Amino acid sequence: MTNDPRRLSHLEWLESESIHIIREVVAEFERPVLLFSGGKDSVVMLHLAVKAFWPMPVPFPVLHVDTGHNFPEVLAFRDATVERLGLRLEVASVQDYIDDGRLRERADGTRNPLQTQPLLDAIEGHRFDAVFGGGRRDEEKARAKERIFSLRDEFGQWDPRNQRPELWNLYNGRHTPGQHVRVFPISNWTELDVWQYIGAEKIELPSLYYAHDREVFERDGMLLSVGEFAQPKDGETVHTRTVRYRTVGDMSCTGAVDSPAVTVQDVIAEVAATRVTERGATRADDRISEAAMEDRKKEGYF
Amino acid sequence: MSTLLRLATAGSVDDGKSTLVGRLLYDSKSVLADQFDAVERVSKDRGLEQADLALLTDGLRSEREQGITIDVAYRYFATAERSFILADCPGHVQYTRNTVTGASTADVVVLLVDVRKGLQEQTRRHLAVSSLLRVPHVIVVVNKIDLVDYDQATYDRVASEVQASATALGLSDVITIPVSALVGDNVVDRSDRTPWYDGPSVLETLETLSPVGEPQSEPLRFPVQLVIRPQQAAGDRFRDYRGYAGQIASGLVRVGDPVTVLPSGRTSTVAGIDTADGELQEAFAPQSVTLRLADDVDISRGDQIVTSRSVPATTQDVDGTVAWLSERELRAGTKVLLKHGTTTVQALVKQVGGQLDLDEARLRPADSLGLNDIGHVTLRLASPIAAEEYLHSRATGAFLLIDAHDGATLAAGMVGDALLATAAV
C-alpha cells in the first residue's frame, strides 16, 4: 500500500493506541489492576503494559479469577510470568466460594458465570478503581458495543443503553466512590491482529495454544479434554487427536480444535483462513443464547 | 505493509446501511460460518427468503427486538492491503450523538442515501457533522440502484444534489458511488449493471484513500501523559532517568529539535526519543514514545511539549463549537470540567452564542442547548490551555465537557469557529 516510512503499519498503530490507553489509566486512576489469566489476550495486554512504562516496572498488580478448572500449564505460565516481571498477583478463587457456600456449583458444571462474584468482591476489597480487561470487540456482538473506558456502577453492572460517548482519544474516566471503570486496551484488535503481534514481538504463550496430541471427546461439536473436570458420558468416545486451543478458559467448557499448527506462523495462517469464530469454536457458555454474553456483562462479568 | 483506516457509517433509517456493512464484512470474508449460520437461522425464523445481513451488526437484545441499531458498534475487516475499523452509527435522528462519536475518530465517513428518496434531512445533518468534525474523506453511497433499474439519470440527479449540499456545508471532494448493497453491485467488485459508472467500488475506494495528513507537514504537538521516573526500581542504569511519556498528537520530532513546554513557556532540546524497543532518531504522529529533554525542566501530566518553531498561544478564554450529548440543558452560568489533551480544567460557560440549524446550515440565536444540538459557546477556564483551532488541528483542537458531579460526558467540543466555517458558506 505505502512505502512511506512515516506511516505506521496497522499493528504499530494498534500498539500505539493501546499504550496510550494504558498510560492514561495509570495517570488518572489511584488503584488500577490488570486481569491476567495467562490467556493470550491478557498476555498481550501485559506485554503492552511492560512497553508502556519502560524502563519502569509495570506500576500495578495483576488479578486472576481462578475458576478452579484451569489448565495446569496455564497456571504455571501465569506464575512464571508474574515472577519474571516482579508483579504482585492477587487471586480470586471460585473454588473458595464454592467450598464455603457463597456460590453453588451449576448443574451444567461450567464455572464461567460463577467468576462474576469473586471478581466484584476482589475489586471492592482491594478498592481497585480501574480494571484492565483483555476483551476485544471482534469477539462477540455485545462486546462490539463496549467502550474502551466502560463505567460500572456499585453493583458492577454494565448498562449498555446508557454508555458515555467516547470521542477522539479523550477518555473520560471520572467515577464516583463505589463505581469503577473497566478498561479494554485491545478493544480494536482482532484475533488475527493478536496472533500477528505475538509473532512480531516473539511473545511467549502457554504451550496449549500450539498443536499437541491430547485425549479428547466430542460434546456439542466441541472437543473437550479428558480430565478431572470433564469426563465422557455414555456414547461419547475418547480419541487421541492433534489439537490446539484457541482460548484457554475453564477446562469444563473450553474446547480444543483439530489443528496441525505448531508454530506462531502456522497459527497465523490458520486463523487467517478460519471460518468459525473463536468463541463459537471453543466456548460452550456463549452458545447458550443469542444474548449470553450481554446478560453476563450486565451483571459485571469481564 | 498493511495500513489501517478508520471509517464511520451513517445514514437514515431503512437506507440499507446495515446491509452494506454486512456485505462488506461478508464479501471480504470477515463474517465467519457460525455467525452467518446464526443470521440465516434467525432470518428463516422471521420468514425471510434471503439472509438478512443487517442481523450481523445488531448486537444488543433490545436492538434485535426492535429491529433498530441503538448504539455505535465497532466492526473489523481486512483485505491484503488494509485493516479497517468500522464504527457503525445508528441512523435514527435522536442518535445524532452517535454519529458525532463515530466521526470523531474516522478517516472517512460513509453515508448512505436511498436513490429513490434522494437527499434527506438526515443526510444533510450527517454531511454537516462530517464537515464540523473535519473528517478527511466522505463517501456517499447512493444505494438501492437496482430498484431504479440501474438508471443513470436518476443516479446523476441524486449525486449532484449531494454535491451541492456538501459544497454548501464546506465539504470538498465528496465521492459518490452507485451501489446495490443487497445485490452487491459496486460494493466489493465493480458491477456490469452500471456500465455508465467507471469509478472504483466502495471497497476499492476504501483501500486507496490516504488516511490522514502527512506528519512532516504539521507542527509537533506532544501532550505529556505521565513522567517516567524509575528511581531505584529499574537498577542503577536508570536511577536518574526522567522521560515524558505520551502519544504524538501531530507532527514529527527529531533528536536535537528545539522544543517549548506549555503552558510554562520554558524551552529545551530533545535529548532522546525512547521506546521499549530502543532509541529512535525521529518519531511521528501517532506514535507512543517517551521523550527526554536536555534540560531539567519542570514538566508534569497535562503539559504539552511543542516545537519551538511554532508555539501555540495559551489562553483561559475559549470560544468553541459543541455538540451537546446530554439530556441536561446547557445554559450560561453552568460550571463544568473541560478535558483537552491530557489536561482537565474547570470551566465556566459564559455564553451560549447560538445554535446551528443543520437544515439551513446557519446559526440562529439560542440561549440554551439540548440533546443533539450543536451550538457555539464561550468558556472561561480556571487555568490556561494551549487551545488551537480545530479547523487546523483535529488532534489539539478537540475537547470534552464533563459534568463535575457525576462524571458524565456532556459535550464534544471543537475550539474556534468550525461552526461558522461550516455554516457561513
Boltz contact constraints between the chains, C-beta under 6 A:
constraints:
  - contact:
      token1: [A, 1]
      token2: [B, 3]
      max_distance: 6.0
  - contact:
      token1: [A, 1]
      token2: [B, 81]
      max_distance: 6.0
  - contact:
      token1: [A, 2]
      token2: [B, 3]
      max_distance: 6.0
  - contact:
      token1: [A, 6]
      token2: [B, 215]
      max_distance: 6.0
  - contact:
      token1: [A, 6]
      token2: [B, 284]
      max_distance: 6.0
  - contact:
      token1: [A, 9]
      token2: [B, 1]
      max_distance: 6.0
  - contact:
      token1: [A, 10]
      token2: [B, 2]
      max_distance: 6.0
  - contact:
      token1: [A, 10]
      token2: [B, 3]
      max_distance: 6.0
  - contact:
      token1: [A, 10]
      token2: [B, 4]
      max_distance: 6.0
  - contact:
      token1: [A, 10]
      token2: [B, 83]
      max_distance: 6.0
  - contact:
      token1: [A, 13]
      token2: [B, 4]
      max_distance: 6.0
  - contact:
      token1: [A, 16]
      token2: [B, 286]
      max_distance: 6.0
  - contact:
      token1: [A, 16]
      token2: [B, 287]
      max_distance: 6.0
  - contact:
      token1: [A, 16]
      token2: [B, 288]
      max_distance: 6.0
  - contact:
      token1: [A, 19]
      token2: [B, 288]
      max_distance: 6.0
  - contact:
      token1: [A, 20]
      token2: [B, 247]
      max_distance: 6.0
  - contact:
      token1: [A, 20]
      token2: [B, 288]
      max_distance: 6.0
  - contact:
      token1: [A, 23]
      token2: [B, 225]
      max_distance: 6.0
  - contact:
      token1: [A, 23]
      token2: [B, 226]
      max_distance: 6.0
  - contact:
      token1: [A, 23]
      token2: [B, 245]
      max_distance: 6.0
  - contact:
      token1: [A, 27]
      token2: [B, 225]
      max_distance: 6.0
  - contact:
      token1: [A, 27]
      token2: [B, 226]
      max_distance: 6.0
  - contact:
      token1: [A, 27]
      token2: [B, 301]
      max_distance: 6.0
  - contact:
      token1: [A, 51]
      token2: [B, 276]
      max_distance: 6.0
  - contact:
      token1: [A, 54]
      token2: [B, 276]
      max_distance: 6.0
  - contact:
      token1: [A, 55]
      token2: [B, 230]
      max_distance: 6.0
  - contact:
      token1: [A, 55]
      token2: [B, 234]
      max_distance: 6.0
  - contact:
      token1: [A, 55]
      token2: [B, 238]
      max_distance: 6.0
  - contact:
      token1: [A, 56]
      token2: [B, 228]
      max_distance: 6.0
  - contact:
      token1: [A, 56]
      token2: [B, 230]
      max_distance: 6.0
  - contact:
      token1: [A, 56]
      token2: [B, 234]
      max_distance: 6.0
  - contact:
      token1: [A, 57]
      token2: [B, 233]
      max_distance: 6.0
  - contact:
      token1: [A, 137]
      token2: [B, 74]
      max_distance: 6.0
  - contact:
      token1: [A, 138]
      token2: [B, 76]
      max_distance: 6.0
  - contact:
      token1: [A, 141]
      token2: [B, 59]
      max_distance: 6.0
  - contact:
      token1: [A, 142]
      token2: [B, 59]
      max_distance: 6.0
  - contact:
      token1: [A, 144]
      token2: [B, 59]
      max_distance: 6.0
  - contact:
      token1: [A, 144]
      token2: [B, 73]
      max_distance: 6.0
  - contact:
      token1: [A, 144]
      token2: [B, 74]
      max_distance: 6.0
  - contact:
      token1: [A, 145]
      token2: [B, 59]
      max_distance: 6.0
  - contact:
      token1: [A, 145]
      token2: [B, 71]
      max_distance: 6.0
  - contact:
      token1: [A, 145]
      token2: [B, 73]
      max_distance: 6.0
  - contact:
      token1: [A, 160]
      token2: [B, 60]
      max_distance: 6.0
  - contact:
      token1: [A, 164]
      token2: [B, 409]
      max_distance: 6.0
  - contact:
      token1: [A, 165]
      token2: [B, 97]
      max_distance: 6.0
  - contact:
      token1: [A, 165]
      token2: [B, 101]
      max_distance: 6.0
  - contact:
      token1: [A, 165]
      token2: [B, 325]
      max_distance: 6.0
  - contact:
      token1: [A, 165]
      token2: [B, 409]
      max_distance: 6.0
  - contact:
      token1: [A, 167]
      token2: [B, 101]
      max_distance: 6.0
  - contact:
      token1: [A, 167]
      token2: [B, 104]
      max_distance: 6.0
  - contact:
      token1: [A, 167]
      token2: [B, 412]
      max_distance: 6.0
  - contact:
      token1: [A, 168]
      token2: [B, 104]
      max_distance: 6.0
  - contact:
      token1: [A, 168]
      token2: [B, 398]
      max_distance: 6.0
  - contact:
      token1: [A, 170]
      token2: [B, 339]
      max_distance: 6.0
  - contact:
      token1: [A, 170]
      token2: [B, 400]
      max_distance: 6.0
  - contact:
      token1: [A, 172]
      token2: [B, 402]
      max_distance: 6.0
  - contact:
      token1: [A, 172]
      token2: [B, 409]
      max_distance: 6.0
  - contact:
      token1: [A, 174]
      token2: [B, 402]
      max_distance: 6.0
  - contact:
      token1: [A, 174]
      token2: [B, 407]
      max_distance: 6.0
  - contact:
      token1: [A, 175]
      token2: [B, 407]
      max_distance: 6.0
  - contact:
      token1: [A, 188]
      token2: [B, 85]
      max_distance: 6.0
  - contact:
      token1: [A, 190]
      token2: [B, 76]
      max_distance: 6.0
  - contact:
      token1: [A, 275]
      token2: [B, 32]
      max_distance: 6.0
  - contact:
      token1: [A, 275]
      token2: [B, 33]
      max_distance: 6.0
  - contact:
      token1: [A, 276]
      token2: [B, 32]
      max_distance: 6.0
  - contact:
      token1: [A, 276]
      token2: [B, 33]
      max_distance: 6.0
  - contact:
      token1: [A, 276]
      token2: [B, 34]
      max_distance: 6.0
  - contact:
      token1: [A, 277]
      token2: [B, 32]
      max_distance: 6.0
  - contact:
      token1: [A, 277]
      token2: [B, 34]
      max_distance: 6.0
  - contact:
      token1: [A, 280]
      token2: [B, 34]
      max_distance: 6.0
  - contact:
      token1: [A, 291]
      token2: [B, 61]
      max_distance: 6.0
  - contact:
      token1: [A, 294]
      token2: [B, 61]
      max_distance: 6.0
